[in-house]
Amino acid sequence: MKKQIFAILIALLVLPSSITADEGMWLPFLIKNQKYKEMKKIGLKLPAEALYSDSEPSITQAVVGFMGEGANLRSFGTGSFISGNGLLITNYHVVLSYLERFSNEKNDFLKYGYWAQNLSEESLCRDLEIKILESMKDVTDIMLAGTEGLDGNEKQNKINENGIAYAKLITKGTKKEVKMQAIFGSNRYIMSVYSIYKDIRMVAAPPFSIGKFGGNTDNYNWPRHTGDFAILRVYAGKDNQPVSYSKENVPFKPKRYLKISLEGTNENEFAMTIGFPGTTRQYIPSFAIDKIINGENRERIAIRSEKMHILESAIDSDETLKFRYSTRLSSVGNSYLRWKGELLGVTRMNLVEQKRKEEQQFAKWVQGNPEREAKYGIVLEQMEDLYKEVSQYNMADLYFNEAGINGSEIVPFIGKFEKLVATYGRKKPDPKASESEAKRLLPLTAQFFNNWDYETDRKMFRDMLKRYYEKMPERFHPEAMDRYVNFYQGDIEKLSEELFANSTFTDKSKLEAFLTNQDRDIQTSVKSDPLYQISIGYYMINVDKIMRQRGELQQRQMTLFSTYIEGILEMNSDKAIYPDANSSLRFSYGIVKGGDVSDGLSYRCRTTLDGVMDKFINNPEDEEFYMPKKLQTLLQNRDFGKYADKSGELNVNFLTNNHTTGGNSGSPVLNGKGELIGVNFDRIWQGVASDYRYDSATSRAIAVDIRYIMFLIDRFSPSRYIVTEIEEANR
């Protein structure tokens, strides 16, 4: 059994003065007592046990989280079963990287779409895994057992020990995996038990022109007209249990799958989203949000802007580079726009000042009782003082990640060679270990160069090195960085040109020759390489001067925070409170709803296929708004079939006021009957600050209408067997 995961995710919490009916990401096992009555009032028609049950199949078991191999049960997207044979629906952008891997000049799946026409044509998505929640419960008493009188690391070690022991007990004799997570500081703990499946295959995906229609231009904007969906299938052993990939595997039989509704939905009708939201910071205090939004986010925006410019220029100059950089550009652009939206939203809401007022209310409550004052009186001040130092290391960590190891692709690639170098640094060199490591690196080298562009990455290395050097205090500079910048007298362009031209790591044939030569010279070919020295220097600075120091400061902050959050919970003991998102399964709910999102700007709640044509006509030279000819013909003939609404229009996207964030990509959007009406894929620009404070006026999530998805599969694609399978599942 895979090593059990024990992870504790901490968030700084200050409760807002009120929680609106539409706000929140609610834990499944508490939904019945906390929110079910309210959900019924606005349109839910299911019994509470249909949402979550410890003993019977429920909707939660129709929902999956997508993970990469070794992700420690932290997911990056969501999907849901839509047939009894393991058929999954999610977002196009969630699995876009796999379409890029499958594509080449002969089979351009980005241009034409991926349309399997039978089971044998479904392709394995290597290293992709899913998690299915089997159960969830409060394990606070179990986790804190025996911690009375303990403090600091001693207490944390005991909590870890308790978690590991209980996880082993729960999963004994099964293939299930467990994740323990702290919520509300270290005062509450939840346990999630998952089944993990690793044989996931691509079934269908539209062309890029549909799945990413509007591209970065439309990202986080409304109106949207994007067919952001993909279909996959989960496979299992013949006993329906998780197994590694094999041709003998068969389609997985889920305990529950979602029925599809072609009736559509009207504005103000109930809508519910279920998924694995990644991280929110709803309750961080004023001093933290000020540093994050007005400090860290501004730096992130500037860095991502430079990266986007380089990638866009590369793709414009060489169309073949779209196979290498479409996913990365999308990811870079997505975060860039989100951070800009957060800056806009937090500023517009005057959120820092709002939170200061809430902290004053907390202080007033504390002062109303001598015992409270003794316990909580100065904790917020202590946290603020400490956070001034924490924020310096947060900024260093930001630059280490954004401009250092994730600045250019060559840096993390070089990092993979450090283990080989270490085998030669031992007191007694181990030739067998060295050869084994060299053989491991050979296929990784081939894979890297097959998806790498020399000049694009040189420019990325140049710009990120320059930004890191200029923005970071000298104590956070790798020694090799300062040495070579001084040697080249600050000419970063020349530095990057010569380091790339003379490095073994930028030349595939040289590097492969080095790896296959048993008499390889580590000192000459690797350790003396300036590009190696700078790249490894980033890692060493992180280890020596960022990671440990930052961790120690955060641990001190957590100690203060545990006391602080105890006071917050005590002050709000009569309220239903949801914890910040942490990649555990959550429900959010509300209604289909447009809104008045800014001065003079109102949004309707839905868009139609006519809008796709409008954008295509108005942007004739822009590939982001290209409309495939077959789709044009279907629109011109109004050939929508049973997927049109009552007025004869084909709906494409719609808005809800459901509370979502990153990780909710691909989440099913359900009506009051629990039927699938759409697939969540984005938020609007004006509302992305909902990660910090939900705003009922602007917090809107965007979903693809399930009728548009079914129309594309039925009328646009050649994958007839998928339509047949879905229709049979809905009888």
Secondary structure, DSSP 4 states (H G I P E B T S, - for coil): -PPPEE----------S---TT---B-GGGHHHHTHHHHHHTT--S-HHHH--SSS--GGGGEEEEEETT-TT--SEEEEE-STT-EEEE-TTTSHHHHHHH--SSS-HHHH-EE--SGGG-EE-TTEEEEEEEEEEE-HHHHHTT-TT--HHHHHHHHHHHHHHHHHHHHTTSS-EEEEEEETTTTEEEEEEEEEE-EEEEEEE--HHHHTTTHHHHTT-SS------EEEEEEE-TTS------TT-EE---S--PPB--S---TT-EEEEEE------TT--HHHHHHIIIIIHHHHHHHHHHHHHHHHHHHHH-GGGHHHHHHHHHHHHHHHHHHHHHHHHHHHHTHHHHHHHHHHHHHHHHHTSHHHHHHHTTHHHHHHHHHHHHHHHHHHHHHIIIIIITTSTHHHHHHTTHHHHHHHSSSS--HHHHHHHHHHHHHHHHHHHHT--HHHHHHHHHHHHHHHHHHS-GGGS-HHHHHHHHHTTT-HHHHHHHHHHH-GGG-HHHHHHHHH-TT--HIIIIIT-HHHHHHHHHHHHIIIIIIHHHHHHHHHHHHHHHHHHHHHHHHTTTS--PPPP-SS-EEEEEEB--EEEETTEEE-SEEEHHHHHHHHHH-TT-GGG---HHHHHHHHTT--GGGS-TTS--EEEEEE-----TT-TT-EEE-TTS-EEEEEEEE-GGGGGGGT---TTT--EEEEEHHHHHHIIIII-S-HHHHHHHHHHT-
